[in-house]
């Protein structure tokens, strides 16, 4: 083999090796580029998903805040209407005292409140006879007298427990109604109009909700 042939052969081997190296390099480069593209696409998708999640979270926060605001507004509206309803009821008391309510005189209404309170006290004790005091406002003194208390005592006593009702000298600050208590002070029943209206406010709320928010989501 001559020198020229040897050189040509070496060149051929170098070229072959070079082609092999280049081919391998190209394959690696393509693999790296593909991997980089996939990584970039993954990161892009992750970014999009993260932004969407942020958007959903922000939207949910806005919706929650709006719902809370709506509930507060509804509650405030209910409270305002209940307050107005109770105030209107209190303002009617003077008229009830002077004109009665649906044909019933105020003194009769007081007798009913006394009887109801006395029966509550009887239910809470086991005595065969009980002495009770009736406490009223200075304004209502003219509506309660010994004859009315005697008659009410007899009606209650007919139930089996002897009741003795007496008007206390103490006076309360109230728009109307009574407080009935045992003379020993162990049991007291507040049947003033303020207390009764307060207890009835739940029913007032239910009526307002039915009328004002009927058909609406709670």
C-alpha angles and dihedrals in degrees: 000000000000127000092256092052091048091052091047091050092050090048089051093051091047090049091049091049090045091052090049092050092046092048091050091046091050090050091050091046091051091047091049092047091049091048091048091049091050091047091049092049090048092050090046091052091046090051091050091048091047091050091047090050090050089049092050091047091050091048091049091050091051092048092048091049091049092050092049090049091050092049091049091049090050092048092048090049092050092048092049093049093046090049091051092046092051092044089052090050092051091049089056093057096087089053091049090051093052101035105021127229121279092337095315118118119231092242088058090049090052090049089054092050090049092049093048092050092046092052089052089054092048090052090054096053139045102217122130091222132021133191113216135189124213116212119195139163122272088248092058097051091100091059097055123061137160093262091056092047091048092051092046090048090054092050092051094042089056085074091069105266117095109235128192114192121195132176113245120226088224116099128207132209103244140129088231148314130074146271115220121193141166112260089242088056094233095124125032126180117195107208097162117139091247091057093045092049089049091053091047093050089091090060090045089053092051091051092048092048092049093051102036102036102027112148093012126117114259 
